[in-house]
Amino acid sequence: MTVTVQIPEQLAAQLHQGSDEARSRQFLEAFVLQRFAEGELTTMQVGQALGLSFHEALQFLHDHNAPPDVTSEEHLQQLADLDRMTAE
């Protein structure tokens, strides 16, 4: 999905650094962090939205001072995934 956002010129002037892709990624990360903080996204959904593995999502949340909300189901799923990977 593509979303177009109108922002004030003063703010836009601050965002002219980096590529369009980098700026889009920053907005996506900010949106995901906000939704996570509001309890609307799980750790797994953060990873899915950002194209990260579960462990990368944990690190991303840690790096942004957002404590993960790992549910027991997510933890068990990750253990099962690890078992499957080591068995291959």
PyMOL Python script that loads the backbone (N, CA, C, O; Angstrom):
from pymol import cmd

cmd.read_pdbstr("""\
ATOM      1  N   MET A   1       0.848  -1.167   0.000  1.00  0.00           N
ATOM      2  CA  MET A   1       0.000   0.000   0.000  1.00  0.00           C
ATOM      3  C   MET A   1       0.892   1.228   0.000  1.00  0.00           C
ATOM      4  O   MET A   1       1.926   1.249   0.667  1.00  0.00           O
ATOM      5  N   THR A   2       0.507   2.224  -0.726  1.00  0.00           N
ATOM      6  CA  THR A   2       1.208   3.498  -0.759  1.00  0.00           C
ATOM      7  C   THR A   2       0.313   4.542  -0.113  1.00  0.00           C
ATOM      8  O   THR A   2      -0.879   4.631  -0.407  1.00  0.00           O
ATOM      9  N   VAL A   3       0.913   5.331   0.777  1.00  0.00           N
ATOM     10  CA  VAL A   3       0.189   6.393   1.464  1.00  0.00           C
ATOM     11  C   VAL A   3       0.917   7.704   1.198  1.00  0.00           C
ATOM     12  O   VAL A   3       2.139   7.778   1.329  1.00  0.00           O
ATOM     13  N   THR A   4       0.174   8.725   0.828  1.00  0.00           N
ATOM     14  CA  THR A   4       0.737  10.052   0.605  1.00  0.00           C
ATOM     15  C   THR A   4       0.402  10.916   1.803  1.00  0.00           C
ATOM     16  O   THR A   4      -0.737  10.936   2.269  1.00  0.00           O
ATOM     17  N   VAL A   5       1.410  11.636   2.304  1.00  0.00           N
ATOM     18  CA  VAL A   5       1.235  12.453   3.497  1.00  0.00           C
ATOM     19  C   VAL A   5       1.624  13.889   3.182  1.00  0.00           C
ATOM     20  O   VAL A   5       2.689  14.139   2.618  1.00  0.00           O
ATOM     21  N   GLN A   6       0.765  14.830   3.544  1.00  0.00           N
ATOM     22  CA  GLN A   6       1.050  16.253   3.399  1.00  0.00           C
ATOM     23  C   GLN A   6       1.673  16.727   4.705  1.00  0.00           C
ATOM     24  O   GLN A   6       1.107  16.511   5.777  1.00  0.00           O
ATOM     25  N   ILE A   7       2.847  17.379   4.622  1.00  0.00           N
ATOM     26  CA  ILE A   7       3.494  17.903   5.820  1.00  0.00           C
ATOM     27  C   ILE A   7       3.830  19.370   5.596  1.00  0.00           C
ATOM     28  O   ILE A   7       4.016  19.799   4.457  1.00  0.00           O
ATOM     29  N   PRO A   8       3.907  20.139   6.674  1.00  0.00           N
ATOM     30  CA  PRO A   8       4.229  21.571   6.539  1.00  0.00           C
ATOM     31  C   PRO A   8       5.601  21.770   5.898  1.00  0.00           C
ATOM     32  O   PRO A   8       6.514  20.968   6.089  1.00  0.00           O
ATOM     33  N   GLU A   9       5.726  22.859   5.130  1.00  0.00           N
ATOM     34  CA  GLU A   9       6.976  23.159   4.423  1.00  0.00           C
ATOM     35  C   GLU A   9       8.164  23.241   5.375  1.00  0.00           C
ATOM     36  O   GLU A   9       9.254  22.777   5.042  1.00  0.00           O
ATOM     37  N   GLN A  10       7.970  23.816   6.530  1.00  0.00           N
ATOM     38  CA  GLN A  10       9.053  23.968   7.500  1.00  0.00           C
ATOM     39  C   GLN A  10       9.607  22.594   7.904  1.00  0.00           C
ATOM     40  O   GLN A  10      10.820  22.418   8.018  1.00  0.00           O
ATOM     41  N   LEU A  11       8.732  21.649   8.113  1.00  0.00           N
ATOM     42  CA  LEU A  11       9.169  20.289   8.440  1.00  0.00           C
ATOM     43  C   LEU A  11       9.778  19.614   7.221  1.00  0.00           C
ATOM     44  O   LEU A  11      10.771  18.896   7.342  1.00  0.00           O
ATOM     45  N   ALA A  12       9.204  19.834   6.070  1.00  0.00           N
ATOM     46  CA  ALA A  12       9.706  19.221   4.836  1.00  0.00           C
ATOM     47  C   ALA A  12      11.145  19.634   4.571  1.00  0.00           C
ATOM     48  O   ALA A  12      11.940  18.835   4.075  1.00  0.00           O
ATOM     49  N   ALA A  13      11.483  20.879   4.898  1.00  0.00           N
ATOM     50  CA  ALA A  13      12.853  21.355   4.677  1.00  0.00           C
ATOM     51  C   ALA A  13      13.853  20.539   5.489  1.00  0.00           C
ATOM     52  O   ALA A  13      14.994  20.358   5.064  1.00  0.00           O
ATOM     53  N   GLN A  14      13.443  20.054   6.630  1.00  0.00           N
ATOM     54  CA  GLN A  14      14.313  19.241   7.477  1.00  0.00           C
ATOM     55  C   GLN A  14      14.449  17.815   6.947  1.00  0.00           C
ATOM     56  O   GLN A  14      15.370  17.094   7.328  1.00  0.00           O
ATOM     57  N   LEU A  15      13.545  17.416   6.082  1.00  0.00           N
ATOM     58  CA  LEU A  15      13.511  16.031   5.601  1.00  0.00           C
ATOM     59  C   LEU A  15      14.177  15.836   4.254  1.00  0.00           C
ATOM     60  O   LEU A  15      14.135  14.734   3.706  1.00  0.00           O
ATOM     61  N   HIS A  16      14.783  16.859   3.710  1.00  0.00           N
ATOM     62  CA  HIS A  16      15.386  16.752   2.392  1.00  0.00           C
ATOM     63  C   HIS A  16      16.731  16.036   2.404  1.00  0.00           C
ATOM     64  O   HIS A  16      17.417  15.986   1.383  1.00  0.00           O
ATOM     65  N   GLN A  17      17.100  15.499   3.521  1.00  0.00           N
ATOM     66  CA  GLN A  17      18.353  14.751   3.621  1.00  0.00           C
ATOM     67  C   GLN A  17      18.066  13.287   3.320  1.00  0.00           C
ATOM     68  O   GLN A  17      17.082  12.726   3.801  1.00  0.00           O
ATOM     69  N   GLY A  18      18.933  12.672   2.521  1.00  0.00           N
ATOM     70  CA  GLY A  18      18.759  11.259   2.202  1.00  0.00           C
ATOM     71  C   GLY A  18      17.823  11.041   1.032  1.00  0.00           C
ATOM     72  O   GLY A  18      17.227  11.976   0.498  1.00  0.00           O
ATOM     73  N   SER A  19      17.714   9.811   0.660  1.00  0.00           N
ATOM     74  CA  SER A  19      16.873   9.435  -0.478  1.00  0.00           C
ATOM     75  C   SER A  19      15.402   9.361  -0.073  1.00  0.00           C
ATOM     76  O   SER A  19      15.065   9.327   1.111  1.00  0.00           O
ATOM     77  N   ASP A  20      14.539   9.336  -1.085  1.00  0.00           N
ATOM     78  CA  ASP A  20      13.110   9.163  -0.817  1.00  0.00           C
ATOM     79  C   ASP A  20      12.870   7.845  -0.090  1.00  0.00           C
ATOM     80  O   ASP A  20      12.026   7.764   0.802  1.00  0.00           O
ATOM     81  N   GLU A  21      13.611   6.821  -0.474  1.00  0.00           N
ATOM     82  CA  GLU A  21      13.459   5.510   0.157  1.00  0.00           C
ATOM     83  C   GLU A  21      13.820   5.576   1.638  1.00  0.00           C
ATOM     84  O   GLU A  21      13.132   4.989   2.473  1.00  0.00           O
ATOM     85  N   ALA A  22      14.887   6.284   1.959  1.00  0.00           N
ATOM     86  CA  ALA A  22      15.314   6.415   3.355  1.00  0.00           C
ATOM     87  C   ALA A  22      14.273   7.180   4.168  1.00  0.00           C
ATOM     88  O   ALA A  22      13.976   6.816   5.306  1.00  0.00           O
ATOM     89  N   ARG A  23      13.721   8.241   3.579  1.00  0.00           N
ATOM     90  CA  ARG A  23      12.698   9.011   4.283  1.00  0.00           C
ATOM     91  C   ARG A  23      11.429   8.178   4.472  1.00  0.00           C
ATOM     92  O   ARG A  23      10.803   8.233   5.531  1.00  0.00           O
ATOM     93  N   SER A  24      11.053   7.419   3.462  1.00  0.00           N
ATOM     94  CA  SER A  24       9.875   6.556   3.578  1.00  0.00           C
ATOM     95  C   SER A  24      10.072   5.543   4.691  1.00  0.00           C
ATOM     96  O   SER A  24       9.154   5.263   5.461  1.00  0.00           O
ATOM     97  N   ARG A  25      11.284   4.995   4.769  1.00  0.00           N
ATOM     98  CA  ARG A  25      11.586   4.008   5.816  1.00  0.00           C
ATOM     99  C   ARG A  25      11.486   4.663   7.194  1.00  0.00           C
ATOM    100  O   ARG A  25      10.966   4.056   8.130  1.00  0.00           O
ATOM    101  N   GLN A  26      11.977   5.890   7.324  1.00  0.00           N
ATOM    102  CA  GLN A  26      11.899   6.586   8.610  1.00  0.00           C
ATOM    103  C   GLN A  26      10.447   6.792   9.040  1.00  0.00           C
ATOM    104  O   GLN A  26      10.104   6.590  10.205  1.00  0.00           O
ATOM    105  N   PHE A  27       9.602   7.192   8.097  1.00  0.00           N
ATOM    106  CA  PHE A  27       8.187   7.374   8.412  1.00  0.00           C
ATOM    107  C   PHE A  27       7.534   6.048   8.798  1.00  0.00           C
ATOM    108  O   PHE A  27       6.750   5.990   9.744  1.00  0.00           O
ATOM    109  N   LEU A  28       7.859   4.988   8.065  1.00  0.00           N
ATOM    110  CA  LEU A  28       7.292   3.679   8.382  1.00  0.00           C
ATOM    111  C   LEU A  28       7.720   3.239   9.773  1.00  0.00           C
ATOM    112  O   LEU A  28       6.897   2.773  10.560  1.00  0.00           O
ATOM    113  N   GLU A  29       9.010   3.386  10.079  1.00  0.00           N
ATOM    114  CA  GLU A  29       9.501   2.986  11.397  1.00  0.00           C
ATOM    115  C   GLU A  29       8.825   3.792  12.499  1.00  0.00           C
ATOM    116  O   GLU A  29       8.449   3.234  13.530  1.00  0.00           O
ATOM    117  N   ALA A  30       8.666   5.096  12.296  1.00  0.00           N
ATOM    118  CA  ALA A  30       8.014   5.942  13.295  1.00  0.00           C
ATOM    119  C   ALA A  30       6.558   5.519  13.494  1.00  0.00           C
ATOM    120  O   ALA A  30       6.071   5.455  14.623  1.00  0.00           O
ATOM    121  N   PHE A  31       5.874   5.235  12.397  1.00  0.00           N
ATOM    122  CA  PHE A  31       4.477   4.797  12.470  1.00  0.00           C
ATOM    123  C   PHE A  31       4.373   3.473  13.220  1.00  0.00           C
ATOM    124  O   PHE A  31       3.515   3.310  14.088  1.00  0.00           O
ATOM    125  N   VAL A  32       5.242   2.537  12.885  1.00  0.00           N
ATOM    126  CA  VAL A  32       5.214   1.219  13.525  1.00  0.00           C
ATOM    127  C   VAL A  32       5.516   1.347  15.014  1.00  0.00           C
ATOM    128  O   VAL A  32       4.846   0.721  15.836  1.00  0.00           O
ATOM    129  N   LEU A  33       6.514   2.150  15.368  1.00  0.00           N
ATOM    130  CA  LEU A  33       6.835   2.347  16.786  1.00  0.00           C
ATOM    131  C   LEU A  33       5.663   2.956  17.542  1.00  0.00           C
ATOM    132  O   LEU A  33       5.378   2.558  18.671  1.00  0.00           O
ATOM    133  N   GLN A  34       4.980   3.921  16.925  1.00  0.00           N
ATOM    134  CA  GLN A  34       3.823   4.535  17.581  1.00  0.00           C
ATOM    135  C   GLN A  34       2.713   3.522  17.791  1.00  0.00           C
ATOM    136  O   GLN A  34       2.130   3.446  18.872  1.00  0.00           O
ATOM    137  N   ARG A  35       2.421   2.745  16.759  1.00  0.00           N
ATOM    138  CA  ARG A  35       1.351   1.736  16.877  1.00  0.00           C
ATOM    139  C   ARG A  35       1.721   0.676  17.912  1.00  0.00           C
ATOM    140  O   ARG A  35       0.858   0.195  18.646  1.00  0.00           O
ATOM    141  N   PHE A  36       3.003   0.312  17.971  1.00  0.00           N
ATOM    142  CA  PHE A  36       3.469  -0.644  18.976  1.00  0.00           C
ATOM    143  C   PHE A  36       3.282  -0.065  20.378  1.00  0.00           C
ATOM    144  O   PHE A  36       2.794  -0.750  21.278  1.00  0.00           O
ATOM    145  N   ALA A  37       3.675   1.206  20.561  1.00  0.00           N
ATOM    146  CA  ALA A  37       3.541   1.867  21.855  1.00  0.00           C
ATOM    147  C   ALA A  37       2.080   1.953  22.294  1.00  0.00           C
ATOM    148  O   ALA A  37       1.781   1.921  23.488  1.00  0.00           O
ATOM    149  N   GLU A  38       1.177   2.063  21.328  1.00  0.00           N
ATOM    150  CA  GLU A  38      -0.261   2.128  21.624  1.00  0.00           C
ATOM    151  C   GLU A  38      -0.854   0.747  21.867  1.00  0.00           C
ATOM    152  O   GLU A  38      -2.034   0.624  22.197  1.00  0.00           O
ATOM    153  N   GLY A  39      -0.045  -0.287  21.707  1.00  0.00           N
ATOM    154  CA  GLY A  39      -0.533  -1.648  21.922  1.00  0.00           C
ATOM    155  C   GLY A  39      -1.283  -2.216  20.738  1.00  0.00           C
ATOM    156  O   GLY A  39      -1.964  -3.233  20.866  1.00  0.00           O
ATOM    157  N   GLU A  40      -1.170  -1.574  19.584  1.00  0.00           N
ATOM    158  CA  GLU A  40      -1.897  -2.012  18.393  1.00  0.00           C
ATOM    159  C   GLU A  40      -1.111  -3.022  17.556  1.00  0.00           C
ATOM    160  O   GLU A  40      -1.689  -3.704  16.710  1.00  0.00           O
ATOM    161  N   LEU A  41       0.198  -3.124  17.783  1.00  0.00           N
ATOM    162  CA  LEU A  41       1.032  -4.089  17.059  1.00  0.00           C
ATOM    163  C   LEU A  41       1.805  -4.935  18.051  1.00  0.00           C
ATOM    164  O   LEU A  41       2.227  -4.448  19.100  1.00  0.00           O
ATOM    165  N   THR A  42       1.987  -6.195  17.718  1.00  0.00           N
ATOM    166  CA  THR A  42       2.828  -7.075  18.518  1.00  0.00           C
ATOM    167  C   THR A  42       4.256  -7.008  17.988  1.00  0.00           C
ATOM    168  O   THR A  42       4.516  -6.425  16.936  1.00  0.00           O
ATOM    169  N   THR A  43       5.162  -7.608  18.726  1.00  0.00           N
ATOM    170  CA  THR A  43       6.552  -7.674  18.282  1.00  0.00           C
ATOM    171  C   THR A  43       6.642  -8.351  16.922  1.00  0.00           C
ATOM    172  O   THR A  43       7.375  -7.897  16.044  1.00  0.00           O
ATOM    173  N   MET A  44       5.902  -9.430  16.752  1.00  0.00           N
ATOM    174  CA  MET A  44       5.920 -10.146  15.482  1.00  0.00           C
ATOM    175  C   MET A  44       5.399  -9.264  14.348  1.00  0.00           C
ATOM    176  O   MET A  44       5.952  -9.283  13.248  1.00  0.00           O
ATOM    177  N   GLN A  45       4.350  -8.498  14.602  1.00  0.00           N
ATOM    178  CA  GLN A  45       3.802  -7.611  13.579  1.00  0.00           C
ATOM    179  C   GLN A  45       4.763  -6.480  13.238  1.00  0.00           C
ATOM    180  O   GLN A  45       4.818  -6.033  12.092  1.00  0.00           O
ATOM    181  N   VAL A  46       5.524  -6.015  14.234  1.00  0.00           N
ATOM    182  CA  VAL A  46       6.562  -5.007  13.970  1.00  0.00           C
ATOM    183  C   VAL A  46       7.555  -5.577  12.962  1.00  0.00           C
ATOM    184  O   VAL A  46       7.908  -4.924  11.980  1.00  0.00           O
ATOM    185  N   GLY A  47       7.996  -6.801  13.221  1.00  0.00           N
ATOM    186  CA  GLY A  47       8.938  -7.449  12.312  1.00  0.00           C
ATOM    187  C   GLY A  47       8.367  -7.605  10.916  1.00  0.00           C
ATOM    188  O   GLY A  47       9.049  -7.333   9.928  1.00  0.00           O
ATOM    189  N   GLN A  48       7.126  -8.038  10.831  1.00  0.00           N
ATOM    190  CA  GLN A  48       6.496  -8.225   9.528  1.00  0.00           C
ATOM    191  C   GLN A  48       6.391  -6.897   8.782  1.00  0.00           C
ATOM    192  O   GLN A  48       6.669  -6.837   7.584  1.00  0.00           O
ATOM    193  N   ALA A  49       5.995  -5.845   9.474  1.00  0.00           N
ATOM    194  CA  ALA A  49       5.819  -4.541   8.836  1.00  0.00           C
ATOM    195  C   ALA A  49       7.141  -3.983   8.316  1.00  0.00           C
ATOM    196  O   ALA A  49       7.170  -3.285   7.302  1.00  0.00           O
ATOM    197  N   LEU A  50       8.239  -4.296   9.016  1.00  0.00           N
ATOM    198  CA  LEU A  50       9.532  -3.738   8.651  1.00  0.00           C
ATOM    199  C   LEU A  50      10.424  -4.721   7.901  1.00  0.00           C
ATOM    200  O   LEU A  50      11.562  -4.400   7.560  1.00  0.00           O
ATOM    201  N   GLY A  51       9.903  -5.918   7.645  1.00  0.00           N
ATOM    202  CA  GLY A  51      10.699  -6.916   6.931  1.00  0.00           C
ATOM    203  C   GLY A  51      11.850  -7.448   7.764  1.00  0.00           C
ATOM    204  O   GLY A  51      12.927  -7.729   7.237  1.00  0.00           O
ATOM    205  N   LEU A  52      11.627  -7.587   9.067  1.00  0.00           N
ATOM    206  CA  LEU A  52      12.656  -8.055   9.981  1.00  0.00           C
ATOM    207  C   LEU A  52      12.291  -9.415  10.549  1.00  0.00           C
ATOM    208  O   LEU A  52      11.113  -9.754  10.663  1.00  0.00           O
ATOM    209  N   SER A  53      13.299 -10.189  10.901  1.00  0.00           N
ATOM    210  CA  SER A  53      13.053 -11.429  11.631  1.00  0.00           C
ATOM    211  C   SER A  53      12.570 -11.067  13.029  1.00  0.00           C
ATOM    212  O   SER A  53      12.640  -9.907  13.436  1.00  0.00           O
ATOM    213  N   PHE A  54      12.088 -12.043  13.748  1.00  0.00           N
ATOM    214  CA  PHE A  54      11.605 -11.799  15.100  1.00  0.00           C
ATOM    215  C   PHE A  54      12.722 -11.210  15.959  1.00  0.00           C
ATOM    216  O   PHE A  54      12.507 -10.244  16.691  1.00  0.00           O
ATOM    217  N   HIS A  55      13.909 -11.793  15.865  1.00  0.00           N
ATOM    218  CA  HIS A  55      15.032 -11.325  16.681  1.00  0.00           C
ATOM    219  C   HIS A  55      15.505  -9.938  16.239  1.00  0.00           C
ATOM    220  O   HIS A  55      15.922  -9.135  17.074  1.00  0.00           O
ATOM    221  N   GLU A  56      15.445  -9.652  14.958  1.00  0.00           N
ATOM    222  CA  GLU A  56      15.775  -8.301  14.478  1.00  0.00           C
ATOM    223  C   GLU A  56      14.741  -7.296  14.979  1.00  0.00           C
ATOM    224  O   GLU A  56      15.083  -6.159  15.305  1.00  0.00           O
ATOM    225  N   ALA A  57      13.471  -7.716  15.041  1.00  0.00           N
ATOM    226  CA  ALA A  57      12.420  -6.839  15.564  1.00  0.00           C
ATOM    227  C   ALA A  57      12.664  -6.561  17.041  1.00  0.00           C
ATOM    228  O   ALA A  57      12.489  -5.429  17.491  1.00  0.00           O
ATOM    229  N   LEU A  58      13.063  -7.575  17.800  1.00  0.00           N
ATOM    230  CA  LEU A  58      13.398  -7.365  19.208  1.00  0.00           C
ATOM    231  C   LEU A  58      14.523  -6.343  19.341  1.00  0.00           C
ATOM    232  O   LEU A  58      14.463  -5.455  20.191  1.00  0.00           O
ATOM    233  N   GLN A  59      15.548  -6.471  18.500  1.00  0.00           N
ATOM    234  CA  GLN A  59      16.670  -5.540  18.548  1.00  0.00           C
ATOM    235  C   GLN A  59      16.226  -4.140  18.147  1.00  0.00           C
ATOM    236  O   GLN A  59      16.633  -3.159  18.769  1.00  0.00           O
ATOM    237  N   PHE A  60      15.392  -4.038  17.110  1.00  0.00           N
ATOM    238  CA  PHE A  60      14.861  -2.751  16.671  1.00  0.00           C
ATOM    239  C   PHE A  60      14.111  -2.068  17.818  1.00  0.00           C
ATOM    240  O   PHE A  60      14.314  -0.882  18.077  1.00  0.00           O
ATOM    241  N   LEU A  61      13.255  -2.813  18.496  1.00  0.00           N
ATOM    242  CA  LEU A  61      12.491  -2.248  19.607  1.00  0.00           C
ATOM    243  C   LEU A  61      13.428  -1.832  20.740  1.00  0.00           C
ATOM    244  O   LEU A  61      13.252  -0.771  21.339  1.00  0.00           O
ATOM    245  N   HIS A  62      14.412  -2.662  21.027  1.00  0.00           N
ATOM    246  CA  HIS A  62      15.396  -2.330  22.059  1.00  0.00           C
ATOM    247  C   HIS A  62      16.139  -1.045  21.692  1.00  0.00           C
ATOM    248  O   HIS A  62      16.307  -0.157  22.528  1.00  0.00           O
ATOM    249  N   ASP A  63      16.580  -0.954  20.441  1.00  0.00           N
ATOM    250  CA  ASP A  63      17.325   0.221  19.981  1.00  0.00           C
ATOM    251  C   ASP A  63      16.508   1.505  20.075  1.00  0.00           C
ATOM    252  O   ASP A  63      17.069   2.597  20.161  1.00  0.00           O
ATOM    253  N   HIS A  64      15.180   1.371  20.058  1.00  0.00           N
ATOM    254  CA  HIS A  64      14.293   2.538  20.112  1.00  0.00           C
ATOM    255  C   HIS A  64      13.594   2.655  21.468  1.00  0.00           C
ATOM    256  O   HIS A  64      12.568   3.320  21.604  1.00  0.00           O
ATOM    257  N   ASN A  65      14.180   1.989  22.465  1.00  0.00           N
ATOM    258  CA  ASN A  65      13.661   2.061  23.848  1.00  0.00           C
ATOM    259  C   ASN A  65      12.189   1.700  23.951  1.00  0.00           C
ATOM    260  O   ASN A  65      11.445   2.303  24.724  1.00  0.00           O
ATOM    261  N   ALA A  66      11.777   0.724  23.177  1.00  0.00           N
ATOM    262  CA  ALA A  66      10.400   0.240  23.209  1.00  0.00           C
ATOM    263  C   ALA A  66      10.441  -1.215  23.670  1.00  0.00           C
ATOM    264  O   ALA A  66      10.725  -2.107  22.870  1.00  0.00           O
ATOM    265  N   PRO A  67      10.163  -1.464  24.940  1.00  0.00           N
ATOM    266  CA  PRO A  67      10.266  -2.842  25.425  1.00  0.00           C
ATOM    267  C   PRO A  67       9.301  -3.755  24.691  1.00  0.00           C
ATOM    268  O   PRO A  67       8.120  -3.434  24.556  1.00  0.00           O
ATOM    269  N   PRO A  68       9.797  -4.897  24.212  1.00  0.00           N
ATOM    270  CA  PRO A  68       8.940  -5.811  23.460  1.00  0.00           C
ATOM    271  C   PRO A  68       7.864  -6.423  24.344  1.00  0.00           C
ATOM    272  O   PRO A  68       8.015  -6.532  25.561  1.00  0.00           O
ATOM    273  N   ASP A  69       6.801  -6.809  23.714  1.00  0.00           N
ATOM    274  CA  ASP A  69       5.671  -7.431  24.407  1.00  0.00           C
ATOM    275  C   ASP A  69       5.550  -8.878  23.944  1.00  0.00           C
ATOM    276  O   ASP A  69       4.500  -9.277  23.440  1.00  0.00           O
ATOM    277  N   VAL A  70       6.570  -9.641  24.102  1.00  0.00           N
ATOM    278  CA  VAL A  70       6.585 -11.008  23.587  1.00  0.00           C
ATOM    279  C   VAL A  70       5.574 -11.842  24.360  1.00  0.00           C
ATOM    280  O   VAL A  70       5.665 -11.993  25.578  1.00  0.00           O
ATOM    281  N   THR A  71       4.623 -12.371  23.634  1.00  0.00           N
ATOM    282  CA  THR A  71       3.635 -13.245  24.261  1.00  0.00           C
ATOM    283  C   THR A  71       4.201 -14.647  24.363  1.00  0.00           C
ATOM    284  O   THR A  71       5.173 -14.986  23.688  1.00  0.00           O
ATOM    285  N   SER A  72       3.600 -15.445  25.194  1.00  0.00           N
ATOM    286  CA  SER A  72       4.073 -16.829  25.323  1.00  0.00           C
ATOM    287  C   SER A  72       3.900 -17.576  24.004  1.00  0.00           C
ATOM    288  O   SER A  72       4.708 -18.448  23.681  1.00  0.00           O
ATOM    289  N   GLU A  73       2.861 -17.249  23.238  1.00  0.00           N
ATOM    290  CA  GLU A  73       2.658 -17.896  21.944  1.00  0.00           C
ATOM    291  C   GLU A  73       3.787 -17.541  20.979  1.00  0.00           C
ATOM    292  O   GLU A  73       4.303 -18.408  20.274  1.00  0.00           O
ATOM    293  N   GLU A  74       4.172 -16.248  20.950  1.00  0.00           N
ATOM    294  CA  GLU A  74       5.271 -15.829  20.086  1.00  0.00           C
ATOM    295  C   GLU A  74       6.572 -16.501  20.501  1.00  0.00           C
ATOM    296  O   GLU A  74       7.350 -16.943  19.655  1.00  0.00           O
ATOM    297  N   HIS A  75       6.801 -16.574  21.801  1.00  0.00           N
ATOM    298  CA  HIS A  75       8.021 -17.204  22.292  1.00  0.00           C
ATOM    299  C   HIS A  75       8.058 -18.681  21.895  1.00  0.00           C
ATOM    300  O   HIS A  75       9.087 -19.173  21.432  1.00  0.00           O
ATOM    301  N   LEU A  76       6.960 -19.373  22.072  1.00  0.00           N
ATOM    302  CA  LEU A  76       6.897 -20.788  21.691  1.00  0.00           C
ATOM    303  C   LEU A  76       7.063 -20.965  20.181  1.00  0.00           C
ATOM    304  O   LEU A  76       7.703 -21.919  19.740  1.00  0.00           O
ATOM    305  N   GLN A  77       6.498 -20.064  19.393  1.00  0.00           N
ATOM    306  CA  GLN A  77       6.644 -20.138  17.945  1.00  0.00           C
ATOM    307  C   GLN A  77       8.100 -19.951  17.547  1.00  0.00           C
ATOM    308  O   GLN A  77       8.598 -20.652  16.667  1.00  0.00           O
ATOM    309  N   GLN A  78       8.780 -19.015  18.185  1.00  0.00           N
ATOM    310  CA  GLN A  78      10.194 -18.794  17.882  1.00  0.00           C
ATOM    311  C   GLN A  78      11.045 -19.991  18.263  1.00  0.00           C
ATOM    312  O   GLN A  78      11.979 -20.340  17.542  1.00  0.00           O
ATOM    313  N   LEU A  79      10.735 -20.624  19.386  1.00  0.00           N
ATOM    314  CA  LEU A  79      11.458 -21.837  19.772  1.00  0.00           C
ATOM    315  C   LEU A  79      11.238 -22.946  18.750  1.00  0.00           C
ATOM    316  O   LEU A  79      12.170 -23.668  18.395  1.00  0.00           O
ATOM    317  N   ALA A  80      10.008 -23.076  18.283  1.00  0.00           N
ATOM    318  CA  ALA A  80       9.708 -24.086  17.268  1.00  0.00           C
ATOM    319  C   ALA A  80      10.450 -23.772  15.975  1.00  0.00           C
ATOM    320  O   ALA A  80      10.972 -24.677  15.325  1.00  0.00           O
ATOM    321  N   ASP A  81      10.500 -22.505  15.600  1.00  0.00           N
ATOM    322  CA  ASP A  81      11.236 -22.102  14.390  1.00  0.00           C
ATOM    323  C   ASP A  81      12.720 -22.422  14.528  1.00  0.00           C
ATOM    324  O   ASP A  81      13.346 -22.910  13.587  1.00  0.00           O
ATOM    325  N   LEU A  82      13.276 -22.148  15.700  1.00  0.00           N
ATOM    326  CA  LEU A  82      14.693 -22.455  15.931  1.00  0.00           C
ATOM    327  C   LEU A  82      14.952 -23.948  15.856  1.00  0.00           C
ATOM    328  O   LEU A  82      15.944 -24.381  15.268  1.00  0.00           O
ATOM    329  N   ASP A  83      14.059 -24.740  16.452  1.00  0.00           N
ATOM    330  CA  ASP A  83      14.194 -26.194  16.379  1.00  0.00           C
ATOM    331  C   ASP A  83      14.164 -26.672  14.931  1.00  0.00           C
ATOM    332  O   ASP A  83      14.954 -27.530  14.538  1.00  0.00           O
ATOM    333  N   ARG A  84      13.262 -26.121  14.150  1.00  0.00           N
ATOM    334  CA  ARG A  84      13.128 -26.497  12.745  1.00  0.00           C
ATOM    335  C   ARG A  84      14.383 -26.118  11.965  1.00  0.00           C
ATOM    336  O   ARG A  84      14.839 -26.880  11.112  1.00  0.00           O
ATOM    337  N   MET A  85      14.944 -24.940  12.255  1.00  0.00           N
ATOM    338  CA  MET A  85      16.147 -24.495  11.541  1.00  0.00           C
ATOM    339  C   MET A  85      17.358 -25.355  11.903  1.00  0.00           C
ATOM    340  O   MET A  85      18.180 -25.654  11.037  1.00  0.00           O
ATOM    341  N   THR A  86      17.477 -25.750  13.147  1.00  0.00           N
ATOM    342  CA  THR A  86      18.630 -26.556  13.554  1.00  0.00           C
ATOM    343  C   THR A  86      18.506 -28.001  13.063  1.00  0.00           C
ATOM    344  O   THR A  86      19.505 -28.709  12.929  1.00  0.00           O
ATOM    345  N   ALA A  87      17.282 -28.425  12.802  1.00  0.00           N
ATOM    346  CA  ALA A  87      17.070 -29.791  12.310  1.00  0.00           C
ATOM    347  C   ALA A  87      17.382 -29.922  10.830  1.00  0.00           C
ATOM    348  O   ALA A  87      17.586 -31.030  10.335  1.00  0.00           O
ATOM    349  N   GLU A  88      17.421 -28.807  10.120  1.00  0.00           N
ATOM    350  CA  GLU A  88      17.655 -28.837   8.671  1.00  0.00           C
ATOM    351  C   GLU A  88      19.082 -29.072   8.327  1.00  0.00           C
ATOM    352  O   GLU A  88      19.433 -29.123   7.148  1.00  0.00           O
TER     353      GLU A  88
END
""", "prot")
cmd.dss("prot")
cmd.show_as("cartoon", "prot")
cmd.util.cbc("prot")
cmd.orient("prot")
